[in-house]
Amino acid sequence: MTVAPLSEGAGYGVVVGLGLAFAVGMILITYLLKRYQHDVITSEEFSTAGRTVKTGLIASAVVSSWTWAATLLQSSGVAYRYGVSGPFWYASGATVQIILFATIAIELKKRAPEAHTFLEVIRARYGPAGHVVYMIFGLATNILVTAMLLTGGSAVVTSLTGMNTVAACFLLPVGVIVYTLFGGIKATFLTDYIHTVIILVIILIFAFATYANSDVLGSPGKVYDILVSISKEYPVSGNAEGSYLTMRSKEGAIFFVINIVGNFGTVFLDNGYWNKAIAASPASALPGYVLGGVAWFAIPWLCATTMGLACLALESHPSFPTYPNRMPSADVSAGLVLPNAAVALLGKGELIAVSSVGTYDIYRTYINPKASGKQLIMVSHSLVILYGFVMAGFSVGLYYAGVSMGYLYLLMGVIISSAVLPATLTLMWSKQNLLAATLSPVLGLACSLTAWLVTTSKKNNGVINVDTSGQNDPMLAGNVVALLSPLLFVPVLTLIKPDNYDWQSMKRIKRVMEEGSNVDGEPAEINNGESAEAQRSATHDDYATLLRASRIARGLTVFMTLALLVLWPMPMYGSGYIFSKKFFSGWVVVGVIWIFLALLIVGIYPLIEGRHALLHTFKGIIADVTGKRREIVLSGAAVDRPALFGSAEVVIESKENEDSDKMA
C-alpha cells in the first residue's frame, strides 16, 4: 500500500480551511461590490449578474469553468497512456466546443435577450413537453460534471493525505456553497478569475520544475531521453513504433473522438455556460468566449505535456509514490497521474447552474408563476444547499461502486450528447418541430445505450461490468451514436409537419420586476432611470452589435475548427512522425509561451478593463477608513461611479444614506 506523502490532518486543513478561507474572501468581495459599486442582490443579479459582464471576466470565467478536475487529471492520464498525442487530443477536442458555443451564445442573446436559462428558451418555443425533456438532459449534465469534480477531487486528496474519501466528498462542496449563497453568479465570476490565475501560476511552476529546475529531470532534452528509453521498455500498443513521442496513436485517436462528442454535451447542455453567455454584455459575448477558448487550450496541453510525461519519466525514480512498480491502471483512471508526478517533482459554477434551472424552470414555471424576486432568491439558496449535499452522497455511492472520474468522463457523451443537435437547432433552425425536438434526444439516448452495451458484450464474451464497459471501443460506439443519431431522427420527424417559427415567443421572456436590497439591508428600487425610448434605442444598438458578432463568430468557428482538428494534427498523425529532441523541445517552448499569453488574456486583461472600478472601490475604502466618506454623503454631490461589471454610472449620494453609513 502506498503511503500518503502528507498527513490526514493536512487533508482536512486544505479541504475545510482553504475552502472556507476562499468563501470568506468571496463574501468580502460581494460586500465591497454592494457598498462601493452599489450592487443590489436581486434574483436577476443572483442568476445573470445584470447581463453586463465584460470581455476579460467572461474569458476568465470560460477558462475557469472548463478547467475542472478532468482538465488537469484526465489530460495528464491520457498523456501517461498515449504520450505526447494525449495532451493535444484532449486540448483540441475540448477547445472547439467553446469556439462553436460562441456562435450559439450570440444567437441566444439575439433571439432571447431577457432569458435567465437556456431551458426558458426551450419552453418559450416548444412548451412544457420540450421543457421537461431538456431539463432532464441539462440536470443529467450538471450531475455528471459535479460527480466528476467530487470523485476526482476526493481521489486526489485521499492519495496525497490519506483523508477519508467519504469525508472529502462531503466537505469539498462546503466552501463553494457558502460563497455562492452570498454572491450568486457574480461571486462565481470573481472566483473564476482568482481560480484561473492560481491554476495558470501552478502550471508554470510545474513546467519550470520539470523542464528547468528538477535535479532528476531539469530539461526537455532529459525528459526526451527518458521517454525514448521507456518506449523501448514499455512500447505503447497502437502508437507508431510503440513510441510515446508521436502523434500517431490508435487509442489516442479513439479517445480524441470520445472527447469531442462528450464535451459537446458538457458545453451545450450545461446551464452554467448559458448563464455566462446571458451574463455577458452584448459586445463581450463573442470576444469573451473566443479569447477564453484560445487561452484554455494551453492549460491541458502544457499541464499534461508536463505532468503526464514527468510521471512516465519519474516512475523509475525512488521518489515516485509507487516505486519500483508502475502506476496501476485504476489509479490512472482515478486521476492520480498528476498528484503522483507532483509528489515526485516537488516533494466550481455547477451550483449556480442547477439553482437557476430549479428556480426559473421548475419553481417559477410549475409551482409559483407569480413568485417575487425574494421568493426566487430563497428557492435559489435552498437548491444550492440541497444540490451540493445530494451530489456529495451520490459521489460516495460512485466511490463504493468503483466508478472513477475517468469512467464518468468517457460515459458522459453516451448519456447526454443526443440532445446537442436538437438543442442547437432550437436557436438556429425555424423548421424543427416539437416532435423532432422532444423525441430525437430520447431516441438517440436509447440508441447510444444500446450501442455501448452491445459493443461491451460483443468485445468481452458477454461480460458487462465497470471494467469492460469502460473500455475505449464500447465508449466510442456509444458516444458516436449519441451525437450522430439525431442527424437521422430530426429531419425525419420534422418532415412530418415542419414548423415555421417566428422567434417572437423567445423575445417575450421578461426579467423579474422586483425590489432588491442594498448593503445595509434596506429596500432598493430597481430603476435605471432610462426612458422607454432610450431603452428601445439601446436594444436596437445591442441587436446590431449581435448581428455583426454573429457573422464574425461563424467565420471564426470554421477557421478554428479546421485549424485545431485538421490542419495542425492530421499531417503529423498521417505521417507517423516521431519527435526529434529539437522538435520536442520546441513543442514544450510553444506550450510555455502559450500559457503566458493565456495569463495575459485572463489574468491581466480583466484588471485593465476594470481598472476604473477597482480604483473607485479602493478610494471608497480609503475614504471609509479616514472618515471622509461621510463628508461626501452629507454634501449630496454627484459621484461618478465606474462599474466593475458594466458601464460607468453616475449616482447621487444624498443625506438619506447617512443612517446606513452610520450603521456600516
N, C-alpha and C positions, 0 to 999 in steps of 0.2 A: 504493500500500500504506500502511495506517495505521501510524504509528509508535507503539510502546508507550510509555505515559507513565512507566513505571518500568523500571529496569534488569533484565536477566535474573538478575543476582546477587540482586536483591531477591526475585525469584520463588522461587529456591532457598532463600533465607533464610526466607521466610514458610512455604513448604511443609514444609521439613525442620526448621528451627529452632523455629517455632511449634508444629508437630506434636509434636516431641519434648519441648518445654517443657510442653505440655499433658499428655503422657504421664507425665513426671516428677512433675508436680503430682498426678495421679491415683494414681500409685504411692505417693506420700507419704500421701495421704488414706487409702488402703487400709491402709497400715502403722499409721496413727493409730487406725483403726477396730479393727484387731486388738489393738493394745496397750491402748487406753483403753476400748474398748467390748467387749473380749474376744470379738471376732468370730472364728469358726472357718471357714476356707475349705474347705468340702467340695463335692462335686458338687451337692448340694442348694442350698447357698449360691450357688455359681457361677451356677446357672441360675434360681433362684427368689428369692434374697435373703431366705430364711427365711419367705416369704409374709407379711411383716409391714410392708410399706412403707406410710407414712401418706399422707393425702389430698394434702397440699401437694406432696410429691415425685412422687406419681402424676400430678397435674395438670401439673407442670413437665416430667415425662417424656413425657406425651402431647403437650404443645406442642412439645417438642424433636424428638420422633420425626416429627411432622407438619410440622416446619419444616426441610425439606430443600432441595436445590437448586431443585426445581420451585416451591416455595412463594414464594421470592424472585425467581427468574429467570423462570420461566414466567408467573407472575402479572403481572410487570412487562411481559412481552412481549404479553400479551393486552390490557393497558391501552394499550400503544402501538398495537396494531392496531385496537381497537374503542372506545377511550375510557373514560369513567367506568363503563360497564357491565361491562367486563372484570374489574376487581378484585372487584366484587360477585359476578359469576357464579363466579369462581374460589373465593372465600371461602365463599359459601353452599353451593356444590356440593361442597365438601370438608369442611365442618363437620358436616353432617347425619350422615355416616357415623360420626363419633366419638360423637355423641349416641346413634345407634342401637346402636353397639357396646357402649355401657354396659349395655344390656338383655342382650345376648348374654354379656357378661363376667359378669354376675350369674348367669346360667344355668350357665355353666361352673363357677363356684365352688360353686354349689349341687349340681350333678349329679356333678362330678368334683373334689372338694376337694383331692386329692393329686396331680393331674396335673402333669407338667412341661411338656408341649407339647400343643397342640390335636390334633396327629396321634396322640398316645397315646389321646385320647378317641375319635377315628375308629376306631382299631384295636380298642379295647375293645368298640365297638358292631358294627362291620362286618368285623372280622378283617383278614387280610393284603391281600385284594383291594382293599378300600376304602382301607386304609392307604397302599398304593403309589400309587393314583390321586391322592389328596390330597397325598401327599408330593411328587409331581411338580409339581402346581399350586402348592404352597407354595414349593418351591425356585425355580420359574419367577418367582414374585412377588419373592422376595429378589434374584434375579439381575437382573430388570428395574429394581428400585429402586436397587440398587448401581450398575448401569450408568448410570442417570440421574445419580446423585451424581457419578460419576467423569467422565462426558462433560461434564456441566455445569460441574463444578469445574475441570477441566483447561482447558476453553474460556475460562473467566473468567481463570484465571491466565495463560494464553498471551496473551490480549488485553491484559491490564494490564502484563505484564512481558516478553513475548516468549520466555518459557521454553518449552523443547521440550515439545510436548503429550504425547509418549510418556513422557518422564521424569516429567511431572506425574501421569499415570495410575498409574505405579508407586510414586511417592513419597507421594502423598496418603494411601493407606491405612496407611502405616507407623506413624505415631503412634497411630492408633486400635487397631491390632493390639497394640501394646506395652501400653497401659493395660488393654485388655480381657483380655489374658493374665493380668495380675496381679490384677485385681479382679472379673472376671465381671460379672454384671448389676448388682451393687451399685455397681461403679465407673461403669457406664453411667448409673445413676440420678443419681449425683453430677455426672457430666459433663453430663448432660442439664440439670441445674439451672443450672450455670455457663454452658453454651451458650445456654440460653434467656434468661437475664438479659442476656448480651452482645448477643444479637440484638435484644432489645427496646430496649436503650440505643442501638444503632446506628440502628434505625428512627426513634427520636425525634430523633437527630442529623440524619438525612436530612430529616425532616419540618420541623424548625425551620430548617434550612439553606435548604430550598426555599420555605417559606411565611412566613419571618420575616427571615432574615439575609442571603440572597443579594443581591448587588449587581445581578444580572441579573433575578432573579425577585422574591423578597422578600415576597410576599403572595399569598393566594388570588385576590384581585382581578386582580393582574398575570398570574398563570397563566391565569385565566379569559379575559382579553382576548386573550392569545396563542392559546389554543385556539379561540376564535371565529374569529380570523384564519386559522388553519391549516385549519379546517373548510371555509372558502370556497376556499382554495387547493388543498387535497387532501381533498375530501369522501370520507367513508367509505361504500363501497357497502353498501347494506342497512340503514344507520342512518337514523333519522328526520331528514330534511332534510340528510343527509350529515354530521351533527354528531358531534363527539367528546363532547358534553355531554348525552347522552340514554341512558336505559336501553333504549330500543327499538333493538336491533341484531340483525339476522337472523343474521349469522355468529357474533355473541356468544352468541346463544341456542343455536345448534348446538354451540358449544364447551361451553356450560353442560351440555347433555345428555351429551356425551362425558365431561366432567369428573366428573359424578355417577357414571356407570357405571364408569369406570376406577378411581375412588377407592373404590368398594365393594370391588372386588377387592383393592386395595392394603391396605385396613384388615382386611377379614375373612379374607384368606388369608395375611397376613404374620405369621409366628410371633412377631415382635417385639412386636406388640400383644397377642397372647395371653400372652406372657411377662410383660408388665406387669400384665395382669389377674390372672395367677397369683401374682405377687409382692405384690399389694396385700392388705392385711388386709381381712377381710370387710366391715368398716364403712367402708373407704376406697374400695372399687372404684367405687361409683356416684358419690359426690361428686367423686372424683378425675377420672373421665372427663368428667363434665358440666362441671365448672369448667375443665378443660383444653380442652374443645371451645369453650366460650364465650370463653375467653381467646385461643385460637388464631385465631378469626375475625378479630380486629383486625389480626393480623400481615400476611396477604396483602392485606387490604383497604386498610390505610393505606400499607403499603410500596409496593404497585403504584399506588395513587392518587397517591402522592408521586413515585416514581421513573419509572414509566411515562409519566405526564403531563409530568414535568420533562424527560424525554428528548425528547418531542414539542416542548416549548416551547423547548428549547435547541439543537435541530438547526440553526437558522439563525444561531447564535452562533459566532464564530471559535474559542471554547474547546472546541467539540464535536469529538470524535475524527474523525468522517467529514466535517466541514465542508469544502466547501459542499454536499456530497451528502447525501441521506437515507440512513438505515441500509439495507443490503441485507437482503432477506427471509431469507437464510440466516443472517445474524448475529442477527436477531430470534429465529429458531428455535433457534439455538445458546445463547440466554440472555444475550446481550450488551447488552440494553437497560439493565439496572440498572448494570453497571460503566461503560458509556459516560456515563450520566447522572451517576454519582458523580464521574467524571473531570472533567466539565464544571462540576459544582457545587462540588467540594471541592478541585479542582486535584490421623452416626453410630451403633447398635443392631442393624444387619443382621448383623454378625459373630456376635453372641451368638445371634440368631435361627437362623442356619444351623448354628452349632455345637450348639445344643440339638437341632435336628432330626437332625443327624448322630449325636449322642451317644446320645440316648434312642430315636430312631425307626429308626435303621439299626444302629448298633453293638450296643446293648444288646438290641434286639429280634431281629436276624437273625444276628449274629456271635457275641456272647458274652452270653447271657442272665443269667449269674451274675457279671457284671462287678462288681468292687468300686468303691467311691467313688473311690479313687486312679486306677484304670484309666479311669473315666469322665472324670475331670479331665484326664488325659493325652490322651484322644481329643478332648475339647473344645478343648484348646490346639492340638492338631495341626490340627484342622479350621479354627480361626480363622485360622491362618497360611496354610493351603492355600487357603482361600476368598478371602482378601484378595488374594493374588497371581494366582490364576486369574482373578479378576474384573478385575484390572489389565490382564492380557493380552487379555481379552475386550473391554474398553473401547478398547484400542488398535486392535483389529480393526474395531470400530464406527467409530472415527475415520477410518480409511483407507477404509471403505466409504461415508463421507459421511453416516452416520446420527447425527443430533443428539439432544440431550436432548428438544427439543420433539417430534420424531418419536416417540421412545420413550414419551413421556408420553401421546400420543394413541393409540398402539398398545396400551398396557398393558391396557386393558379388553377389547380384542379377544381377547387371549391368555388372560387369567385369569378374567374375570368370569362365565363359565359355571359355575364351581364355587361361586359365592357363595350362591345359593339352597339347593342341596342341603347345603352345609356348615352353613348356619344351621339348616336343618330337622333336622339331626343332633341338635341340642340342644333344639329347640322342638317337634318332632312325633314322636310314638311310632310312627306308622303307616308312615313312609318305610322302604322295604325296601332290601336290599343292591343289588338290580338298579337301582333308581332312583338310589341314592346314587353308584354307581360308573359307570353308563353315561351319565347325563344330563350331567355335565361334559364328557365326551369327545364326545358327540353335539353338545352346544352349541358346543364349540370348532370342530368340523368345519363347523357351520353358520355361525359367525361369520367364519371364514377365507374361506368361500365367498362370503358376502355382501360382505365387504371387497374381495376381489379382483375379483369380478364387477362391482361398482359402479365400481371403479377403471377396469376395462377399458371399460365402457359410457360412462363420462364422458370418456374420453380416447382414443377411437378405437383401442382395443386396446393402447395403450401402458401398460405396468406397470413403474414404476421407483420409486426413493425419492421423487422429486418428485411424481409423480402419485398414488402410494398414500398419501402423507402429507396429501392434501387433506382438507378438513373433511367433505365428503359421503361418501366411502368409509369414513372413520373412524367417522362417525356410524352408518352402516349396520352395520358390524362390531360396534361397541360395543353398540348396542341389541339386536341378535340374540343376542349373547353373554349379556347379562343376562336377557333375557326368554324365550329358547327353553326353559330348564328349567321354566318355568311350564306348558309343554305336556308335556315329557318326564317330569317327576317324577310327576304324577297318573296318567298312562297306565301307566307302568311299575309304580307302586305298586299299581294296581288288579289287576294280575296275581296278586299274593299279598301283601296288606297285612301289615305287621309289627305286632306288639303288644309293643313293647319296654318293659321294666320299669325301666330305668336302673341296674340293680344292678351290671352289669359295669363301668360307669364308676366307681362308688364303690369297686370292688375295686382300682383303681390305687393303688399304695402308694409311699411315699417310699423312697429308698435308705437302708438302715441301714448306718452306717459310722463310722469314726473320722476325725476331721479333725486339723488341726494348729494350734497357737497361734502367736503372733508369733515365738517362738523356734524354731519347727520341731518342737517336742515333740508327741507324740500328745495329743489332747484328746478324751475320750469325749463323744459327743453324747447328752446325757441331761438333760432339763429338770426331772427330779425330780418330776414330777407322777404321781399315781396313775392307774390306768386309769379309775377312776370320775371323777376330776377332768377327765381328757381327754374322756370321754364328755359330761360336763356342758358343757365349753367348746364341743364340736362342736355340741351341741343349741342353745346360745346363738348360735353363728355361723349355723346354719341359719335360726333365727328372724329374725336380722338380715338375711339374704339374702332371705328371703320378703318382708319389708317393703320392702327396696330394690327387689325385682323389680316390685312393684306401682307404686312411685313412678316407676321407670325407664320403664315403659310409658306412663304419663301424660305424662311429660316428653318422651319421644320424639315422641309425636303433636303436642304443642304446639310444640316447637322446629322440627319438620319443616314444619308448616304455616306457622309464622312466617317461616322463612328461605327457603322455596321458593315460597310462595304469597302470604301476606298482605302482606309487605314489597315484593317486586319486581314482582309481576304487575300491580297497578294502574298502576305507573309505566311498565311495558312497554306495557300496553294503551293507555294514553292518549297515548303518544309524546311525553311532556313533555320539553321542552328546558330544562335547568337555567338558572335566572337566576343573576346574580352572587351575590346574597344566599344563594340556596339552595346553590350550590356552596361558598360559604364555610362555611355551616352543616354541610354534608356533611363537609368537612375537619375542622372542630372536633369533630364527633362521633367521627371516627376517632381523633383525638389523645386525647380523653377515654377512649375505649375502650382504647387502648394503655396508658394509665396504670393503668386498672383491671386489665388483664392483668398489669402489673408487680406490682401488689399481690397478685394471686392466686398467681402462680407465682414471684415474687421475694421478697416479704416474708412471706407466709403460711407457707411451709416453714420459715423461720427461727423464727417464733413457735412452730410445732409442735415443732421440735427444740431449743428454747432450753435445756432442762434438760440434754440430752445434750451440746450444744455447750459449756455451762458446765462440765459434768463433765470433758469432754476437755481444756478449757483449764486447769482446775485440775490435772489429771493431768500436763500438760506442765510447768506451773509447779513441781509437786512433784518431777518428774524433774530439772529444771534446778537446783533448790535443794537436792536430796538428801533431801527429806522423804518421798519415796515409799517408801524402804527402811524407814523407821520404821513406816509403815502396814502394810507387808508383814510385818515381824517381829512386830507386835502380834497378827496373825491376826484383826483386828476385822472385823465385818460392814460391808460398804461398799454403800451404796445407789447402784446404777448405772443411771441413766436410759438407755434405749436409743434411738438415733437412728432406727432403722427400726421398732421395735416397742414393746411396753410396758415399763415400768420393771422391773428385776430386782434382786434382792439377791444378791450373791456373797460368799463367804468367801475372802479372800486369806490364805493361810497361809504358814508358813515354807517349804513346798515350792516356792514361787515364787521364793525368794531367789536360787537359782542362775541362773534365767532372767533375773532382774533384773540380776544381775551381768554376764551375757553381754550384755544390752542396754546 
